[in-house]
Amino acid sequence: MERPRPWFSLDNSFLTRGSIETLADKFPGFGPLAIVALIGEASGRIGGGKRNDFDVLDWHYSYLGRRIHTDAATAKAIVAAASGVGLVEVVSEDGDAFTLRLPRWKEWHPKDPFAAERKRRERARNT
């Protein structure tokens, strides 16, 4: 099976969007980086075999904190603030674990990661 693209796109104005700037005002450096880390982690799960709900991420605040070089409490506060400005939707929390939805997933990762494989199989059937 073809591996999905190992990257995701951010537009040139990512850092100047109102919601990202608001998060950066509350958490300079860490806020925008946390969103990039969440998008990257969700994107990386596709290559790990995830087949649906690509915009949903199950993770841990301590892992997010480690990824962006801060503590779990700050990571949790960043996620709460990001939820307040519409960058994420927290689905559930259980101690250090959380599940969230990235409502702008199609904007940040617009391609269907399995489209190329489906097209390859379709072409093979039609030959």
Residue pairs with C-beta under 8 A, 6 or more apart in sequence:
1 117
2 116
2 117
2 120
3 47
4 46
4 47
4 113
4 114
5 111
5 113
6 47
7 43
8 39
8 40
8 43
8 108
8 109
9 108
9 109
9 110
10 36
10 39
10 108
14 20
14 32
15 21
15 24
15 32
18 85
19 82
19 85
19 86
19 87
20 31
20 32
20 35
20 87
22 81
22 85
23 31
23 32
23 34
23 35
23 78
23 81
23 82
23 85
23 87
24 31
24 32
25 31
26 78
26 81
27 34
27 74
27 77
27 78
27 81
30 68
30 69
30 70
30 74
30 78
31 78
31 81
31 82
33 68
34 64
34 68
34 75
34 78
34 79
34 82
35 82
35 87
35 88
37 64
37 67
37 68
38 57
38 59
38 64
38 88
38 100
38 102
39 102
39 108
39 109
41 57
41 59
41 64
41 67
42 54
42 55
42 56
42 57
42 102
42 105
42 109
43 109
45 54
45 57
46 54
46 113
47 113
51 114
54 105
54 109
54 113
55 101
55 102
55 103
55 105
55 106
56 91
56 99
56 100
56 101
56 102
57 99
57 100
57 101
57 102
58 97
58 98
58 99
59 97
59 98
59 100
60 72
60 96
60 97
60 98
61 72
61 73
61 75
61 76
61 79
61 96
61 97
61 98
62 72
62 75
62 96
64 72
64 75
64 78
64 79
65 71
65 72
65 73
65 74
65 75
68 75
72 96
76 98
79 88
79 90
79 98
79 100
80 90
82 88
83 89
83 90
83 100
86 103
87 102
87 103
87 104
88 100
88 101
88 102
88 103
89 100
89 101
89 103
90 98
90 99
90 100
91 98
91 99
91 100
91 101
92 98
92 99
93 99
102 108
